[in-house]
Amino acid sequence: MAYRQPFLHNLTGVFSAPLQAWADPHGQIRDSGAQGIHCGDDRIIRSAVLTVDGSEPEWVSTQVRSAQRVEYVHFVRVASQVADPLMHLTRARTADAQGVAEHIRLESAYEFVVRQEVRLVLDVDNTPMEQVKSGAARRSDLTVTGPQWNWRDEDTTAFLDAPEAHIDYDGGRITLTWPVVIEPGGTVDLNWRLSANDAVAPMVAPSGPALTVPPVEDELLRRLLDRSVSDLNGLRMAAADRPEDTFLAAGAPWFFTMFGRDSLISARLLLPIDTSLAGSTLRALAARQGGSIDPETAEQPGKILHEVRRGTLSFTEGDAGVSLPPVYFGTIDATPLWICLLHDAWRAGLPESQVEALLDQLEAALSWLRDHGDSDGDGFLEYQDESGHGLANQGWKDSGDSIRWHDGSLADGPIALAEVQGYAYEAAFGGAALLDAFGRQGGDSWRRYAAELKDRFRRAFWCSDELGPYPAIALDSSKRAVDGVTSNMGHLLGTGILSDDEARTIAGRLMDATMFSGYGIRTVSTTNGGFWPTRYHAGSVWTHDTGMIISGLLKDGFTSEASALAGGLLRAAEGFDWRLPELFSGHPAHEVWPPIPYPASCRPQAWAAATSVPIAQALGAL
């Protein structure tokens, strides 16, 4: 069957991990694509369609109040000699960590009594998220006979509460009916709520504090930060056994779980406004740090994991079948990024007691760089799936076709990514500083490691084309520089692995029209053979990618370039109603407004929302 990942760009939703509800633009939840109410890795309601006297009310407006609340405003037609729409129906949908609810308000300005029947039809479901994501057709065989049922097994329980509604149960369909009488100039309020609990879910709602919006004067930045912080709070999660250690789930709808790389990058981007999230993210991941060697899970001693799920995650990538175990370590960059976050959080003011409590895990992570991350002893960090059913690519560009030569052909692994060498360099220096500061041995050896890596990188990675020199995206299995011109080079900025001249060269290359769309940095240059503006990792613009480049530019002193990129993303944010998506098209800004969406892009996405902070920094607001 063809892979048909549902499009999300025109859907609306409410989010409070582990619960989320996706609807069409008008608020109806239809049996289509990703629409539905989801708890963790399962869709538990596939449709929720509202009618008044047998007809759907006529939508006029959607008001997004926050990540947790959306209001859909409709008009209801009533037989009358008056042409004005004098009856409103507002459907306010909310989400919290325990469930999804709706408050339905009917308001009448008619001078006579209106009698109507409001009906809501719910279809229950038990479709795993990976099947929803693949677009696989599946019909639930659940039978519901009362307000409480189990959607997967006895550990997963849903409960429906609908005061004053008449409820009919018919197999997997639940019908709620409210006969209403609305007095002249009157109002009627109706409510229903679906609560859900997965008793053995590995990830749950956190007990830690929510993020707060930093004060800024600029109205556009304030809108962006308000929406972004609201979205981030909707993505807050914790491990079931450590509810006090909050981290950010990667994104909705597919990634409501712990992701090493995503959670770390998001927390790092947010450091200028919050250090507590960095501390809790570091602890949550350290608690699951690798301790043994297991090719099936890609676990290695000292390694930081990639992803945690309730069960095995299976999907198709190209022609290959991928099957990831519930706890999967297949990532090359999470471990150095963990070290970098620990160092940066310490510099940003994370209490020394919290830093000191993680020093054993720091030493283990540093050892992983040398003992396991460099699998062939050539001095670079590289990856290759050893299980035969894991991820083919294990950097942030993790799709199977993301590592390309300039002519568009795919590179063969093992792959040593350019940006990962920058992360490793920065991690070694930062780790050395931490070891020195807390009286531990080994700082000098890690500074030597970094210096040697810097020399090796300069010799192995630099290429040139008609526009001049640039770092390759990677080294392939034969240690050849894969000469694709990509955004990966931008992640080297601010790491220290570049000389001043090299940093200036990269900054200039990124700002060229072949890379900068006017909204953000394209994942590959328009000169590359594989470029297409809506190719996932080969032409699109990823919000966090540009956000990390902005941060690197600021660290290296390229303030005007950082400001230009921040301005582009701010304009893009306006075009996306202030909710920056995971990624969007690489079409040039002078040709399209608003930006063209990548239709399957997650919104909200943690690192996309967190990019609002470097945007505000680059524009002088923070």
N, C-alpha and C positions, 0 to 999 in steps of 0.2 A: 504494500500500500504506500502511496506517495506520502511524504512527510509534509503536513500542512499545519505548521505552527500558527495558532490563532493570532490575528492582528488585535492590537490593543489601543491604537492611537486615538480612536474615537469613542472609547469606553470611559465610564466614570466609575469611581469607587470610593469606598471607605476602608480604612486600614488601622488595625490595632493588633499587632502580632500577639498570638498566632492566628487571629481572625482577620478575614478580608471579604469584601463583597463587591463584585463587579457587575455593572449594569450597562445597558445601552445609554446613549446620551440623554434620554428622556426619563431614565429611572426604572424602566421595566427591566427585569432580569429574565432574559429569554433563553431558551434552550439552544444556545449558539456559542461556539468558540469558547472563550475563557469565562463567559458570564456565569455567575453563580455565587454562592456563599461557600467559602473555603475555610477549613480548620486545619492548620498545619499543612500536611502533604495530601489532604483529601478534599475533594469537592463534596459537600454534604447537602446542598440545595442547588438544583440545576436550573430552576426557573421560579419566578415569583411575579405573576402578571396581575395587575389591578384593573378592575372594571367598575364602572358606575352605571347601573341599569343596563348592563350587558354590553356597554361600549367603553373603549378605553378613553380616559379623559385626554383632552387635547393639550399637549405640552407647549409651554411658552418660554420657560426660563429654567436654567440650572444654576444654582448658587453654591459654589464650593466654599464652605465656611472654614474647613480645616481638613486634615487628613482623616479625622474621625467623624466628620459631619458634612453631608451634602443635602441640599434642599432642592426638590424638583417642583416647580410651580406649573399647575395646569388650570385650564378653564373647563368647566362642566356646562354643557348646553342644557338649558331648561326651556320647555315650551312656554313662550312668552311673546308679547308684542314688542318687547324692548330689544334693540339690537346690541346694546352694550353687554359685554361679558360680566355678569353680576354674580357669578358663583365661582369661587376659587377653590382649588384643591391643592394643598401643599403636602408633599410626601417627604418628610424629613427622616433620612436614614442615618443611623449612627452605628459606630463600632466601638467596642471596648475589648479587653483581653478575654472576656468570658462569652461574648456573643454579639449578635447584630440585632438591632431593633429599628422599628419604624413608628413614627408618630404621624398620623394622617389627620389633617385638619380641613374641614369643609366650612367655608365662610360664604354667607349669602347676603346680598344687598336687595333681594327681592322683597316686595311688600306683601307677599303671601307665603303660606307654608309650603315647603318643598319636601316631598317624600321620595326617598331613593333607596336603592339597595347597593351597598358597596361590597364587592367580592374580591377576594385575593386567593389565587390558586397557586399552591406551592407543589413542586415536584421534588421529592427527596432523591438523594444520589449517594453513591459511594465510589466515585471514580478517582483513582490515584492521580496526583498532579502530573506525573510524567505522561499519562495517557491524555490528559487534557492538553498538555503542551504539544504533544505530537499530532493533535487533531484527530486522534483515533475515535471512531464512532463506538459508543458503548452505552448500553441501556442498563439502568439499575434494576436489579431484581428484588429490591427491598419491599417489604409489606409493612405498612405502619397502621396500627390499630388504636393508638392512643397518643397522648401528648409527649411521651418519652419513648425513644427507640435507640438502638445501637446501629451505627452505620457501617462499621468495619467488623468489630467484635465486641465482647463484653467490656472492653476497656475504653471504648469510644461511645460516648453518650450524648444525644441531642435531646433538648426539651423545648417544647413550644408553649408559649404563654400568650393568650389572646383574650383579655378580659372582655366579657359581654359579647363576644363573637359566637355564632353558632358554627361548630366545627364538624365537618364530615371527613371520614377517612375512607379512601377507596384505593386499596393496593398501595402504590407509592405516591398517590396524589392526596393532598390535604387541601380542602376548600374551607376558607373562612368567610362567613357572611355576616354583615351588619345591616339590618334594616335601620335607616336613619330618618329622623324627622327634624327638619331645620326650620325653626321659627323665623318670621320676618326679621331681617337684620341679624340673624343668629349665627352661632358657631357650634359645630359638633367635632369632638376629638375622639379618635380611635387609635388603639395601640396594639402592637404585637411585638414579640421578641422571640428570637431563637437563641438559646444558650447551648454551648458546645464544650465538651471536655474530652481530651485524649489523655487518659490517666497515665499512660506509659510513654508519652511523647518525650523525646530527649531535650527539646527546647520549649520554654514556657515564657509567660509574661514576667518581666523583671520586677524586683522590689526596690531597685535603686531610683534615684531622683531623675526627673525629666530634664531635658535640655531647655535652656531659656534663650530668648531672642536678644542678641546684643543691641544696644541702642545705636541707631544711625540716623542722621538727619535727612539724607537723600531719600526722596519718596520712592523711587524705583528700586533702590537697594533695599529699602525697608519692606516693600512688597515681596521681593525675592527672599529675603531672610525670614520673614514671617511664614511664608509657604514652606520654605525648606526646613525650618526647625520643626514645624508641625509635622511634616512628612517624616523627618528623622525620629520624632517621638513615636510615630506610628510603627516604626521599624525596630523599636527597642525590644530586645529579647534577653533571655538568660538560660543557662543550662539548668535543667530540672534539679540537679543536685547542688547548684550554686546560684540560687535566685538573686543574690545580692550583687553578682558580678555581671553588670549589664554590658552588652555589646550591640552592634547594629546588624540586623539581618541584611542580606545583600540587596534584596529588592522584591517588589510585588509585580506579578503574582507568583513567579516561579521559584523564588529563592528566599522564602521565609524561614531561614535557618542560619546556623553559624557557617560563615565562609571566612577562612583565615585571611586571605589576601584582601577581600573587600572590607571586612571589619577593621583590619589594620589601617588600610589606606584612608578609610572614612574617619577613623579616630585621629589620624595624623593631620588630615586637613582641618579638623575642628580644634586642634590644640590652641590656636589663638583665642578661642572663646570658652574652652572647657578642657581641663586636664583629668577630671575624675573619670570620664568615659575612657580615656586612654588607659588609666590604671586598671579599670575593671575589665577592659578588653584584653589587656596583657595577661591578667590573672586567669580569665576564662580560657584562653588558649594555652597558657602554660600548664593548666590542670590536665590538658589532654596531649601534652607534648609526647612525641614518639619515644619509646624506650627499647624497642627491639627491631629486628629486620624482618620484614614480611613483604615479599614482592606482590602478593595479592592486593594488599591495601596500600602499598608504597610507603609503609611506615619504616622509619629509620631512627636510630637514637638521636635525640636532640631536635628532630624535625617538627615543624609546626604544621598542623593539618590543613587540608584544603576545605573539607565539607563534611557536615554531619546530617544524616537523614534518619527517619524512623525505620526505614528498611532499605533494601537494595534498590538502587536507582538504575533503570534500564532504558536506553533510548538508542536511536540510530543516528550515526554521524557519517554523512556521505554513504558509502557502501558498507561501512563497518558497524557492527553492533557494539555498543558500550554498556558495560554493566559495572556500576560503582558500588562497593560495599557501603554499609551504613556509616562507617567512619573511614574516610578516605584521605590519604596524605599526598595525592598526586599533584603537587605544586612545587615549582622550583624557587619561587620568590617569597613565599610567606615567612620563611625562617629569617632571611636577612631583613625583611620588612619589620618583623617582630623586634629584632635587635635595634633597628633604627628608631622605632616608636619608643622603645624603652629609653633610649638615649635622649631623644627629643622631649619626651614627657618629663624626664628628670631636669633637663635644662629649662623647661617651661614652668617648673615649680611643683611637680608631683612630689609629695612628701617622701623624704629620704627613707623613712621606714618602709614604705611601700616598694621603693626601688630595691632596697637591700634584701627584701624578702624574695626577690626574683633573681638574685645573682647566681644561684646554682643553675637555674634554667638558662640564664644568659651564657654561662660557660658551656653548657651542653649545646646550645644553639650555635655558638661560635665553633665548637668542635665539629658540628655537622658540616659547616662550610668547607672544611678541609678534608674531613674523613669520608664524607658521603656525597655532598653536593657536587664535588669534582670526581665523577665516577671513573674517569680514565687517567687521572693524574696529570693532565696538561695545564693545570693552574686556573682553569675556568669552570664556573658552575654550568652544568648541562643536564638535560633531562632526556629520558626515553622510557616509555611505558614498558615494563617487564612482564606485566600480567597477561598481555594479549587482549585485554578487554577494558583497559583504562583509557584515560584521555591521551590523545596523540600529542597534543600541545599543552604545555603546563605552565606557561606564563600567562599574563593577563589577556593576551590575544590567544584564547584557548580553543578556537574553532579549528577544525581539521585542515582548513585551507588558508591559514593566516600567515604562514612563513613562506614568503615568495621571493624569488629572484626578480631583478628589474624587468625581465621579459615576461613576468607573470607566472612562470613555472614554479612548482612547489619544491621546497628544499627537503632533503632527506636527513633524518635524525641519526644519532643524537644531535640535539640542537643546543647551542650555547647562545642565549639571547644577550644582546648588547646591554639593555637596561639592567638586567640582572647582575652583570659585572659591576655596574655602577652602584647598585644596592649593596653588593657584597663589599665593595671598597668602603662605602660609607659605614656599613655595619662593623667592619673591622676597626676602623678608626674610632667610631662611637663606642664600641665594646671595649677597646683599649682604654679610653677615657674613663669609663665606668669602673673597670678593674682597678685602675690607678686610684681613683677617688675613694674607693671603698677598701683599699688596702689589700687587694688580691693580686696574685702573680699573673704574668702573661701579657701585660700591656705591650711591652717592647716587641714580642714575637708577632703580635697582631698588627702592629704598625709596619713591621717588615713585610708581612703578608700583603698589606695594602699597597705598599710601595712597589713590590714586585708585580702585583696585579695591574697596577697603573701602567707599568712599562710594557707588560705583555699585551694589554689592551691596545695601546697605541700602535704597536707593531702589527697586530693581527686584524683589527677591525676597520681601519680607515680605508675608504674607497674614494673614487672620483668619477664624475661624469661631466657633461658639458656645462653644468652650473658650478662645478668646483668640488672640493672635498666634502666628505660627510662620513659618519660611522655607518657601517652595514647594520642590518637588522639582527644578524646572527652569524655564527659559524656553523657550517653543516657537518655531516659525518666525516668528511675528508678535511675538516678544518679550513675550508675555503670561506672567505667572507661573502655571505649572501647579500648581494648588492642592491636589494630593494631599498628605496628611499622612503622612510617611514617615520611616523611620530615617535617611535621607540627612542630615537636619538634624543628627543627632548627630555626624557626621564633622566638622562645623564647630567643635566644641568643641576647645580646645587649639591651634587654628591661629592665633589672634590676630585673625581677621577680625571677631570679635564684641566688642561692649562687654560690660562686666560684667553689666549688666541683661539684655542679649540672651542671654548664656550662661545666666543664671539662668532665664530664660523657657524656653529649650530643655530644660534639665535637668528642669524641672518637667513639661514636656509629655511627655518621654520616660518619666518615671516614672508617668504616669497609666495606669490600668488598660486604657485603649484601646490603649496601645502596649506596656507591659511585661506579658508573659504570666505573670510569676512565675519563668520560666526564662530569659528573654532578651527583647530588644527585637524586636517584630514589624517586618517590612519595611514594612508599611503599617498604619495605624490601623484598628481594627475599625469605625470610622465611615465608611471609604471604600467607595464603591460596588463596587470591584473586590476587596474583601477576601474571602479564603477561607484558612483556616488551613494548607492544604497547597498553596497557589498559590506557585510557585517564588520569585517576587520580589514578591508582593503578598499577604502574610499569614503566610508562614513566618517562623521565626527563624533567622538565619544566625549561626553562632558567632562568626566573625571580626568581623562587623558590631557585635555587642554588645561584643566585645573592644576594638575601636577606640574605641567610645563610652566604655568604662571608662577607657581611656588618656586620652581627652580630658577626662573628668570629673576625673581625678586632676590633670591639668595645670592645670585651672581652679579647683581647690580644692574640688570637690564630693565630698568623701571618703565621706560617708554614702551618697550615691546610688551611687557606684562600688562600695562594699562590698555594697550590696543586689543590684546586678546580678551581681557576682562570686559571691555566695552562690547566686543562682539558677542560674548556669551550673555551679557546682560540684555542685549537686543534680542538674542534668540530666546531668552527666558520670557520676555514680553510676548513673543509669538506663541509660546507654549503655555500661556496663562500663568506664568511665574512658577510652573513646575518643570524644572529642567529634566529632560528624559535621560535615560541611560545613554542613548545615542540617537543621532538624526542624520539626515542626508548630507553629503558633501557638496551639494550644489552651491555655486557661488552666491554670496549675499546680494550682489548687484543684479542677479537674475530672478531671485525668488524672495517673496515675503508673504506670509511668515515662512520660516524654514520648513522644508518638506520633512515630515516625520519618517522615521524608520518604523514601519507599522507594528512590528512585534517587540518594540523597545519597552523595557520595564519602566513604569512610572507609578509610584516613586521608586527611586533607586538610591541607596545610601550614599555612595560616593558621588553621584550626580548632585544630590541635595547638599552634601558637604562642600561641594565646590563653590557654593555661595560665599564661603568664608574667604578663600583666596581672591575671588572676584572683588569682594569688599575691600580686602587689603590692597590690591593693586590699584583700586580707584580711590585710595586714601581715606576710606571710611572707618577702618579698624587699625 
